[in-house]
Amino acid sequence: MTKPKSRHATWAWMLWDWAEQPYPTIMQTFIFPVYLAGAVATAAQNPDQAIGWATAGAGVALALIAPVLGRRSDENGRRKFWLVTNTMILVAIMATSFFVEPKPEFFLFGLVLYALGSLVQESAFINYYAMLKGVTKESNIGRISGFAWGLGYVGGIILLMVSLVGFVLPEVPLFGIPTNDSINIRSIFLFSAVWTLLFSIPLILFVPEIPRKDIGTKESILSSYSKLWGQLKTLRSQAPETLKFLISSAIYRDGLAGVFTFGAVLGTLAFGFDQTSIIFYGVAANIVSGIGAAIGGLLDDILGSRTVILASLVGLVVSGSCVFIFASMGQIAYWMFGLMLCLFVGPAQASSRTFVSRFTPAGREGEVFGLYQFTGRAVSFLSGSLWSLSIAIAVALGVSGNTTIYGIWGLVLILFVGMLLLFRVHPRPAVID
């Protein structure tokens, strides 16, 4: 008999998506990178390219360690332990970001924190996603997962509004915080750390740890990689379409990540958004993304996962291209076509996870979702690299004016290649049991 799932554990698990939201919303997208590029770095430090290379470096590091992290936490019965540990490290990184002063000599320090935070957050997701089946039933796993995703979007909206009303706009910010040396902006990073710490407490209290496996000798790092290769080979023979999907999704999902990673940087450096405008834009982006995810979820059951993903990728490629083509219109172009990008991100992400769930060989669900995370991280250097490379090529070709806008072509290329590969995947793959 299956042990009934605790409602407390389920809600506590969902609340972690809300708890960690300051990192992707504040630290990774709308405030910290904008602060680094606009207030800390000088133009000579090429902050747009530097942030891209920092993102790429974090992606390479994660690809090297991801296969080991999930397997070892499963075997040692320390899945919750490592999620909590990574969460506390994220809290420390956000708090430490307060000490990045608006001076060029602090730019490298800020970049290191930015890259390290990205690495830690993605490491945390490996164990967080692995917990899903432990806090749900087969009848509600999709609804619980989707609701947790929605909580994240709502949390992002609240975070941005509190940041704007409490710290950015007032002449005297909350608690009488001064505005000199950007202390009001830097205090948002402390606020983010407190938010994550506070709302992670339910997970610590109510989500159970998994039991330790009796595996005898410890598995070495080389052995972990060797077994991963064996998993890929057997999966290719048992469910070749699933493996093809893992490869295509790894590429386009990195393009999706790049849309959010560089969205605020593009708005600031290419379209001249100030800190207040970019926060308003972030609120709109979260609202539009949430609406898109909800509509995509409804269409998924009617049209199928692959159809929803392909339609979303076409929308992303067209929207991204329009950001560049109509850039001469100024900020209105980014409001229109940038938000169109956000509309298609949510459906592509949600339906990708649904596709894996539907067409995974019986008994190999955990393994395939582990590969899903690994393959995504294995190419997570692409968006940062191609973003920076596209800008560098524009500079090398002697393009005059603001070259940051050319970074969008790197992201569009990744999405386009992932879309072409997805066309080769059967919409309803056959699985050999």
C-alpha positions as CSV (number, residue, x, y, z in Angstrom):
1,M,0.0,0.0,0.0
2,T,1.3,3.4,-1.0
3,K,1.9,5.7,2.0
4,P,-0.5,8.7,1.8
5,K,1.1,12.0,1.0
6,S,1.1,14.7,3.7
7,R,-0.7,17.9,2.7
8,H,1.8,19.8,4.8
9,A,4.6,18.3,2.8
10,T,2.9,19.1,-0.5
11,W,2.3,22.7,0.4
12,A,5.8,23.1,1.9
13,W,7.3,21.8,-1.3
14,M,5.2,24.1,-3.5
15,L,6.1,27.1,-1.2
16,W,9.8,26.6,-2.0
17,D,9.2,27.8,-5.6
18,W,7.9,31.0,-4.0
19,A,10.8,31.0,-1.5
20,E,13.6,30.8,-4.1
21,Q,11.9,33.3,-6.4
22,P,14.2,36.3,-5.4
23,Y,17.1,34.6,-7.1
24,P,15.7,34.4,-10.7
25,T,13.6,37.5,-10.4
26,I,15.8,39.9,-8.4
27,M,19.4,38.5,-8.6
28,Q,19.4,36.9,-12.0
29,T,17.2,39.1,-14.2
30,F,15.7,42.4,-13.2
31,I,17.8,44.1,-10.5
32,F,21.2,42.7,-9.7
33,P,22.5,42.3,-13.3
34,V,21.0,45.7,-14.2
35,Y,22.8,47.2,-11.1
36,L,26.1,45.5,-12.1
37,A,25.8,46.8,-15.7
38,G,24.5,50.2,-15.0
39,A,25.9,51.3,-11.7
40,V,29.0,49.2,-10.9
41,A,30.7,48.6,-14.3
42,T,32.1,51.1,-16.7
43,A,31.6,50.9,-20.5
44,A,35.2,49.9,-20.8
45,Q,34.5,46.7,-18.8
46,N,32.0,45.6,-21.4
47,P,29.4,44.5,-18.8
48,D,27.0,43.0,-21.4
49,Q,29.6,40.6,-22.6
50,A,31.1,40.0,-19.2
51,I,27.7,38.9,-17.7
52,G,27.3,36.6,-20.7
53,W,30.6,34.9,-20.1
54,A,29.9,34.6,-16.4
55,T,26.6,32.8,-17.3
56,A,28.5,30.6,-19.7
57,G,31.1,29.7,-17.1
58,A,28.4,28.8,-14.5
59,G,26.8,26.6,-17.1
60,V,30.0,24.7,-17.9
61,A,30.6,24.1,-14.2
62,L,27.1,22.8,-13.6
63,A,27.3,20.4,-16.6
64,L,30.5,18.9,-15.1
65,I,28.9,18.2,-11.7
66,A,25.2,17.6,-12.4
67,P,25.4,13.9,-13.1
68,V,27.1,13.4,-9.7
69,L,24.8,15.6,-7.6
70,G,21.5,13.8,-8.2
71,R,22.8,10.3,-8.1
72,R,24.7,10.8,-4.9
73,S,21.9,12.6,-3.0
74,D,19.6,9.7,-4.0
75,E,22.0,7.0,-2.9
76,N,23.0,8.7,0.4
77,G,19.4,9.7,1.3
78,R,20.4,13.3,1.4
79,R,18.1,14.9,-1.2
80,K,16.4,17.3,1.3
81,F,19.8,17.9,3.0
82,W,21.4,19.2,-0.2
83,L,18.3,21.2,-1.2
84,V,18.4,23.0,2.1
85,T,22.2,23.4,2.0
86,N,22.0,25.0,-1.5
87,T,19.1,27.2,-0.3
88,M,21.2,28.5,2.6
89,I,24.2,29.1,0.3
90,L,21.8,31.1,-2.0
91,V,20.7,33.2,1.0
92,A,24.4,33.9,1.9
93,I,25.1,34.9,-1.8
94,M,22.2,37.3,-1.8
95,A,23.1,38.8,1.5
96,T,26.8,39.2,0.4
97,S,25.7,41.0,-2.8
98,F,24.8,44.0,-0.5
99,F,28.6,44.6,-0.3
100,V,29.0,45.1,-4.1
101,E,29.4,48.9,-4.1
102,P,28.7,51.0,-7.2
103,K,32.3,51.3,-8.1
104,P,34.2,49.6,-11.0
105,E,36.6,47.8,-8.7
106,F,33.6,45.8,-7.3
107,F,32.4,44.6,-10.8
108,L,34.5,41.4,-10.7
109,F,33.3,40.6,-7.2
110,G,29.7,41.0,-8.4
111,L,30.3,38.8,-11.5
112,V,31.7,36.0,-9.3
113,L,28.6,36.2,-7.0
114,Y,26.3,36.2,-10.0
115,A,27.9,33.1,-11.6
116,L,28.2,31.3,-8.3
117,G,24.5,32.0,-7.5
118,S,23.4,30.6,-10.9
119,L,25.4,27.4,-10.2
120,V,24.0,26.9,-6.8
121,Q,20.4,27.6,-7.8
122,E,20.5,25.1,-10.7
123,S,22.1,22.5,-8.4
124,A,19.2,23.1,-6.0
125,F,16.7,22.4,-8.7
126,I,18.0,18.9,-9.3
127,N,16.9,17.8,-5.8
128,Y,13.8,20.0,-5.8
129,Y,12.4,18.4,-9.0
130,A,13.4,15.0,-7.7
131,M,11.1,15.5,-4.6
132,L,8.0,16.1,-6.7
133,K,6.8,12.4,-6.8
134,G,7.4,12.1,-3.1
135,V,4.9,14.9,-2.3
136,T,2.2,14.1,-4.9
137,K,0.0,11.3,-6.2
138,E,-0.3,10.2,-9.8
139,S,-3.7,11.9,-10.0
140,N,-2.5,15.4,-9.0
141,I,1.2,15.5,-9.9
142,G,0.6,17.8,-12.9
143,R,-1.7,20.2,-11.0
144,I,0.7,20.4,-8.0
145,S,3.7,21.1,-10.3
146,G,1.8,23.7,-12.3
147,F,0.5,25.4,-9.1
148,A,4.0,25.6,-7.7
149,W,5.2,27.2,-11.0
150,G,2.4,29.7,-10.7
151,L,3.4,30.5,-7.1
152,G,6.8,31.4,-8.4
153,Y,5.4,33.9,-10.9
154,V,3.1,35.5,-8.3
155,G,6.1,35.7,-5.9
156,G,8.1,37.5,-8.6
157,I,5.4,40.1,-9.1
158,I,5.2,40.8,-5.4
159,L,8.9,41.0,-5.0
160,L,9.3,43.5,-7.9
161,M,6.4,45.6,-6.6
162,V,7.8,45.7,-3.0
163,S,11.3,46.5,-4.4
164,L,9.9,49.4,-6.5
165,V,7.5,50.9,-3.9
166,G,9.7,50.2,-0.9
167,F,13.2,50.7,-2.1
168,V,13.5,52.3,-5.6
169,L,10.9,55.1,-5.9
170,P,10.6,56.7,-2.4
171,E,12.9,59.6,-1.4
172,V,13.1,57.9,1.9
173,P,13.0,54.1,1.4
174,L,11.6,51.6,3.9
175,F,13.2,51.7,7.4
176,G,14.8,55.1,6.6
177,I,17.4,53.4,4.4
178,P,19.7,56.0,2.8
179,T,20.0,56.3,-1.0
180,N,23.7,57.3,-1.2
181,D,26.0,54.7,-2.7
182,S,22.9,52.8,-4.0
183,I,22.3,51.5,-0.5
184,N,18.6,51.4,-1.2
185,I,19.1,49.2,-4.2
186,R,21.6,47.0,-2.4
187,S,19.2,46.6,0.5
188,I,16.9,44.8,-2.0
189,F,19.4,42.0,-2.0
190,L,19.2,41.7,1.8
191,F,15.4,41.7,1.6
192,S,15.7,38.9,-1.0
193,A,17.9,36.8,1.4
194,V,15.4,37.2,4.2
195,W,12.5,36.3,1.9
196,T,14.2,33.0,0.9
197,L,15.2,32.1,4.4
198,L,11.7,32.7,5.9
199,F,9.7,30.9,3.3
200,S,12.0,27.9,3.1
201,I,11.2,27.0,6.8
202,P,8.1,24.9,5.9
203,L,10.1,22.7,3.6
204,I,12.7,22.2,6.3
205,L,10.0,21.3,8.8
206,F,7.5,19.2,6.8
207,V,9.1,17.6,3.7
208,P,10.5,14.2,4.7
209,E,14.0,13.1,3.7
210,I,14.3,10.0,1.5
211,P,15.8,6.8,2.9
212,R,19.4,5.9,2.2
213,K,20.0,3.2,-0.4
214,D,22.1,0.1,0.6
215,I,24.7,0.4,-2.2
216,G,27.8,-1.0,-0.4
217,T,30.8,0.9,-1.7
218,K,30.7,4.5,-2.6
219,E,30.5,5.4,-6.3
220,S,33.3,7.5,-7.6
221,I,32.9,10.5,-9.8
222,L,34.3,8.6,-12.9
223,S,31.9,5.8,-12.2
224,S,28.9,8.2,-12.2
225,Y,29.9,9.5,-15.6
226,S,30.4,6.0,-16.9
227,K,27.0,4.9,-15.8
228,L,25.4,8.0,-17.3
229,W,26.8,7.0,-20.7
230,G,25.3,3.5,-20.2
231,Q,21.9,5.0,-19.4
232,L,22.0,7.1,-22.6
233,K,22.8,4.0,-24.7
234,T,20.0,1.9,-23.3
235,L,17.6,4.7,-23.5
236,R,18.4,5.1,-27.2
237,S,17.4,1.5,-27.9
238,Q,14.4,1.5,-25.7
239,A,12.9,4.9,-26.4
240,P,14.8,6.6,-29.2
241,E,12.3,9.4,-29.6
242,T,12.7,10.3,-25.9
243,L,16.4,10.6,-26.3
244,K,16.0,12.8,-29.4
245,F,13.6,15.0,-27.4
246,L,16.1,15.3,-24.5
247,I,18.7,16.6,-27.0
248,S,16.4,19.1,-28.7
249,S,14.9,20.3,-25.5
250,A,18.4,20.8,-24.0
251,I,19.2,23.3,-26.7
252,Y,15.9,25.3,-26.8
253,R,15.5,25.3,-23.0
254,D,18.9,27.1,-22.8
255,G,17.5,29.7,-25.2
256,L,14.5,30.1,-23.0
257,A,16.8,30.6,-20.0
258,G,18.7,33.2,-22.0
259,V,15.5,35.2,-22.6
260,F,15.2,35.8,-18.9
261,T,18.9,36.0,-18.1
262,F,19.6,38.8,-20.6
263,G,16.1,40.4,-20.9
264,A,16.8,43.1,-18.3
265,V,20.3,43.7,-19.6
266,L,19.0,44.1,-23.1
267,G,16.2,46.5,-21.9
268,T,18.7,48.6,-20.0
269,L,21.7,48.8,-22.3
270,A,20.0,48.6,-25.7
271,F,16.7,50.4,-25.1
272,G,17.6,52.8,-22.3
273,F,15.3,51.5,-19.5
274,D,16.1,52.9,-16.1
275,Q,15.9,50.9,-12.9
276,T,12.2,51.9,-12.3
277,S,11.2,51.1,-15.9
278,I,12.9,47.7,-15.9
279,I,11.1,46.7,-12.7
280,F,7.7,47.7,-14.2
281,Y,8.7,45.7,-17.2
282,G,9.6,42.7,-15.0
283,V,6.1,42.8,-13.3
284,A,4.5,42.8,-16.8
285,A,6.8,40.0,-17.9
286,N,5.8,37.8,-15.0
287,I,2.1,38.5,-15.6
288,V,2.4,37.7,-19.3
289,S,4.5,34.5,-18.6
290,G,1.9,33.3,-16.1
291,I,-1.0,33.8,-18.6
292,G,1.0,32.1,-21.3
293,A,1.7,29.1,-19.1
294,A,-1.9,28.7,-18.1
295,I,-3.2,28.9,-21.7
296,G,-0.4,26.5,-22.8
297,G,-1.4,24.0,-20.2
298,L,-5.0,24.0,-21.4
299,L,-3.9,23.6,-25.1
300,D,-1.5,20.8,-24.1
301,D,-4.3,18.3,-23.3
302,I,-6.1,19.2,-26.6
303,L,-3.3,19.5,-29.1
304,G,-0.4,17.6,-27.5
305,S,2.8,18.6,-25.9
306,R,5.0,18.7,-29.0
307,T,2.5,20.9,-30.9
308,V,2.4,23.5,-28.0
309,I,6.2,23.5,-27.7
310,L,6.7,24.0,-31.5
311,A,4.1,26.8,-31.7
312,S,5.8,28.5,-28.7
313,L,9.3,28.2,-30.3
314,V,8.0,29.7,-33.6
315,G,6.5,32.5,-31.5
316,L,9.8,33.0,-29.7
317,V,11.9,33.1,-32.9
318,V,9.5,35.6,-34.5
319,S,9.3,37.8,-31.4
320,G,13.0,37.8,-30.9
321,S,13.7,38.7,-34.5
322,C,11.2,41.6,-34.2
323,V,13.0,43.0,-31.1
324,F,16.0,43.5,-33.4
325,I,14.1,44.5,-36.6
326,F,12.0,47.1,-34.9
327,A,14.6,48.4,-32.4
328,S,14.6,51.8,-34.1
329,M,11.1,52.3,-32.7
330,G,12.7,52.6,-29.3
331,Q,11.3,51.3,-26.0
332,I,7.9,50.6,-27.4
333,A,9.4,47.9,-29.5
334,Y,10.8,46.2,-26.5
335,W,7.5,46.5,-24.6
336,M,5.6,44.9,-27.5
337,F,8.0,42.2,-28.8
338,G,9.8,41.6,-25.5
339,L,6.5,40.8,-23.8
340,M,5.6,38.6,-26.8
341,L,8.7,36.6,-26.0
342,C,7.6,36.2,-22.4
343,L,4.1,35.0,-23.5
344,F,5.7,31.9,-25.2
345,V,8.3,31.1,-22.6
346,G,5.9,29.6,-20.0
347,P,4.1,27.1,-22.4
348,A,7.4,25.9,-23.8
349,Q,8.8,25.2,-20.3
350,A,5.6,23.6,-18.9
351,S,4.8,21.4,-22.0
352,S,8.4,20.2,-22.1
353,R,8.1,18.7,-18.6
354,T,4.7,17.2,-19.6
355,F,6.2,15.6,-22.7
356,V,8.9,13.8,-20.7
357,S,6.3,12.5,-18.2
358,R,4.0,11.1,-20.9
359,F,6.6,9.3,-23.0
360,T,9.1,8.0,-20.5
361,P,9.6,4.2,-20.4
362,A,7.9,2.6,-17.4
363,G,10.2,2.3,-14.4
364,R,12.7,4.8,-15.7
365,E,10.9,8.0,-14.8
366,G,13.5,9.2,-12.2
367,E,16.4,8.3,-14.4
368,V,15.0,10.1,-17.5
369,F,14.1,13.2,-15.5
370,G,17.7,13.2,-14.2
371,L,18.9,13.1,-17.8
372,Y,16.5,15.9,-18.6
373,Q,18.2,18.1,-16.1
374,F,21.7,17.0,-17.0
375,T,21.2,17.5,-20.8
376,G,19.8,20.9,-20.2
377,R,22.8,21.9,-18.0
378,A,25.3,20.2,-20.4
379,V,24.6,22.9,-23.0
380,S,23.7,25.8,-20.6
381,F,26.9,27.6,-21.7
382,L,25.2,28.2,-25.1
383,S,23.1,31.2,-24.4
384,G,25.8,33.1,-22.5
385,S,28.4,32.2,-25.2
386,L,26.3,33.1,-28.2
387,W,25.0,36.2,-26.6
388,S,28.5,37.5,-26.0
389,L,29.8,36.1,-29.3
390,S,27.1,37.9,-31.3
391,I,28.0,41.2,-29.7
392,A,31.7,40.6,-30.3
393,I,31.1,39.8,-34.0
394,A,29.1,43.1,-34.3
395,V,32.0,45.0,-32.7
396,A,34.6,43.2,-34.9
397,L,32.6,44.1,-38.1
398,G,32.7,47.7,-37.1
399,V,29.0,48.1,-36.4
400,S,28.4,51.7,-35.2
401,G,26.2,52.6,-32.3
402,N,24.8,50.3,-29.5
403,T,25.9,46.7,-30.2
404,T,24.1,45.1,-27.2
405,I,21.0,44.6,-29.4
406,Y,23.0,42.1,-31.5
407,G,23.1,39.7,-28.6
408,I,19.4,38.8,-29.3
409,W,20.5,37.0,-32.5
410,G,22.5,34.5,-30.4
411,L,19.4,33.6,-28.4
412,V,17.2,33.4,-31.6
413,L,19.7,31.0,-33.2
414,I,19.6,28.6,-30.2
415,L,15.8,28.6,-30.2
416,F,15.7,28.0,-34.0
417,V,18.1,25.1,-33.9
418,G,16.2,23.5,-31.0
419,M,13.0,23.9,-33.0
420,L,14.4,22.2,-36.0
421,L,15.6,19.3,-33.9
422,L,12.2,19.0,-32.3
423,F,10.6,18.6,-35.7
424,R,12.4,15.3,-35.9
425,V,10.8,14.0,-32.7
426,H,7.5,12.0,-33.1
427,P,4.6,13.7,-31.4
428,R,3.6,10.4,-29.8
429,P,6.7,8.3,-29.4
430,A,6.5,4.6,-29.2
431,V,8.2,3.0,-26.1
432,I,9.6,-0.5,-26.1
433,D,9.0,-1.9,-22.6
